[in-house]
Amino acid sequence: MDALSALHTRSSVARVSGTAPADSAIDNLFRAALRAPDHGQLRPWRFLRIEGQSLQKLAELFAAAALQDDPALSVEEQQSAASKALRAPLIIASISRAAPHPKIPVPEQDLSAAAATHAILLAAHAQGIGAIWRTGPMASHPLITAALGIGENEKIIGFLYVGQPEGAPRPLRELNVSDFVKSW
């Protein structure tokens, strides 16, 4: 798939399953991330691959975090929280590791990490891999961030759920460029 086709046709794939992509395909995802816009070449990002048994550990953490937030959660509600970590054969935690810099503000570094995350989604789409970017309360929950080793200057930009697309792709809604672009 050429670059413009990938850019023009990418959409989130909410349901993925199967096995994790091959290591060579995953390497392509991360190689794409490394080309994100990056003022000062700080590389203010890092990524965690969560797959196999680590998904079950993450599921247990999601349930524990939800229970910590609401000790009255039913067993079914705890299972629902846990199941969110089991919706894909691979989860990539995208992490901004922005740090104070005299010329490059932290928000710009966070945006660079977000651009790297988007590059992963584009590379997945270009390879026929389904992926969706999710955040939600678990991305900033202290129990989760501590367990994943997120440092004081770091934050989870999102969890990318990656796998084989389930079902037909959803139709893309045509958007008019002129609705979003005006001359000044």
C-alpha positions in Angstrom: 0.0 0.0 0.0 1.4 3.4 -0.9 1.7 6.1 1.7 -1.2 8.3 0.4 -3.5 5.3 0.3 -2.6 4.4 3.9 -3.1 8.0 5.0 -6.4 8.3 3.2 -7.9 5.0 4.2 -6.7 4.3 7.8 -9.4 3.9 10.4 -9.6 2.3 13.8 -10.3 -1.4 14.0 -12.3 -1.9 17.2 -12.4 -5.7 17.1 -9.2 -7.6 16.6 -8.3 -11.2 17.4 -6.0 -14.1 16.3 -2.4 -14.1 17.0 0.0 -11.2 17.4 1.6 -10.1 14.1 4.9 -11.6 13.2 8.0 -10.0 14.7 9.0 -8.6 11.3 5.6 -6.8 11.1 5.9 -5.5 14.6 9.4 -4.3 13.9 7.9 -2.3 11.0 5.5 -0.6 13.4 8.3 0.6 15.7 10.5 1.6 12.8 7.6 3.8 11.6 7.3 5.3 15.0 11.0 6.3 15.0 10.3 8.6 12.1 7.8 10.8 13.9 8.4 14.6 13.9 10.8 15.1 16.8 12.3 18.6 17.5 15.8 18.2 18.8 15.8 14.4 18.1 15.0 13.8 21.7 13.0 10.6 21.0 10.6 11.4 23.8 8.8 8.1 23.6 9.1 4.5 24.4 6.9 1.5 24.0 5.9 -1.7 25.9 4.9 -4.8 24.1 2.3 -6.6 26.1 1.3 -10.1 24.8 1.0 -13.7 25.9 0.9 -14.1 29.7 1.6 -10.4 30.2 -2.0 -9.7 28.9 -3.4 -11.8 31.7 -1.2 -9.9 34.2 -2.5 -6.6 32.7 -6.1 -7.9 33.0 -5.5 -8.6 36.7 -4.1 -5.1 37.1 -7.1 -3.6 35.3 -9.5 -5.4 37.7 -7.4 -4.4 40.8 -7.4 -0.8 39.7 -11.1 -0.7 39.1 -11.7 -2.3 42.5 -9.4 0.2 44.1 -11.4 3.0 42.6 -14.7 1.4 43.7 -14.5 -1.2 46.4 -18.2 -2.1 45.9 -17.6 -3.4 42.4 -19.3 -6.7 41.7 -17.4 -9.7 40.5 -19.0 -9.2 37.0 -17.8 -5.6 37.0 -14.3 -6.6 38.0 -14.3 -9.2 35.2 -15.5 -6.6 32.7 -12.6 -4.3 33.7 -10.2 -7.3 33.3 -11.6 -8.3 29.9 -10.5 -4.9 28.4 -6.9 -6.1 28.5 -7.8 -9.3 26.7 -9.4 -7.8 23.6 -6.3 -8.2 21.4 -3.4 -10.5 21.0 -1.0 -7.6 21.4 -1.2 -4.3 23.3 1.4 -1.7 22.8 1.6 0.9 25.6 2.8 4.1 24.0 4.7 6.2 26.6 5.8 9.8 26.4 9.0 10.4 28.3 9.1 14.1 27.9 11.5 16.0 30.1 12.2 19.6 30.8 14.3 21.1 28.0 15.4 24.8 27.5 14.1 24.9 23.9 11.5 22.1 23.5 8.6 22.3 25.9 7.0 19.2 27.4 3.7 19.6 25.5 5.7 19.5 22.2 7.5 16.3 23.3 4.1 14.8 24.2 2.8 15.6 20.8 5.9 14.0 19.2 5.1 10.8 21.2 1.5 11.0 20.0 2.8 11.4 16.4 4.9 8.3 16.9 1.8 6.5 18.1 -0.1 7.5 15.0 2.8 6.3 12.9 2.4 2.8 14.4 -1.3 2.9 13.5 -0.5 3.9 9.9 2.2 1.1 9.6 -0.3 -1.4 11.0 -2.9 -0.4 8.4 -0.4 -0.5 5.6 0.4 -4.1 6.5 -3.3 -5.2 6.8 -3.1 -5.3 10.6 -6.0 -4.1 12.7 -5.3 -1.6 15.4 -7.1 0.9 17.6 -5.8 3.6 20.0 -7.5 3.5 23.4 -6.9 5.5 26.6 -9.5 5.6 29.3 -8.9 5.7 33.1 -6.4 2.8 33.1 -3.9 4.9 31.1 -3.4 7.2 34.0 -4.3 5.0 37.0 -1.5 5.0 39.6 -1.7 1.3 40.1 -1.3 0.6 36.4 1.4 3.2 35.8 3.4 1.9 38.8 3.1 -1.7 37.7 4.2 -0.8 34.1 7.2 1.1 35.4 6.0 4.5 34.2 8.5 7.1 35.5 7.7 10.5 37.1 8.4 12.3 33.8 6.4 9.8 31.8 2.8 9.3 30.8 0.9 6.7 28.8 -0.2 8.3 25.6 -2.4 5.3 24.8 -2.8 1.6 24.6 -2.8 0.3 21.0 -4.8 -2.9 20.6 -3.3 -4.8 17.7 -4.3 -8.0 15.9 -6.1 -9.5 12.9 -9.2 -7.4 12.0 -12.5 -9.1 12.8 -15.2 -8.7 10.2 -15.4 -6.3 7.3 -13.9 -2.9 7.6 -16.4 -0.2 8.5 -17.2 2.1 5.7 -15.3 5.4 5.7 -17.4 8.5 5.8 -16.4 11.0 3.2 -15.2 14.3 4.6 -14.9 17.5 2.8 -11.4 19.1 3.2 -13.1 22.6 2.8 -15.0 22.0 6.1 -11.7 22.0 7.9 -9.4 24.3 5.9 -9.8 28.0 5.3 -7.4 30.5 3.8 -6.3 33.3 6.1 
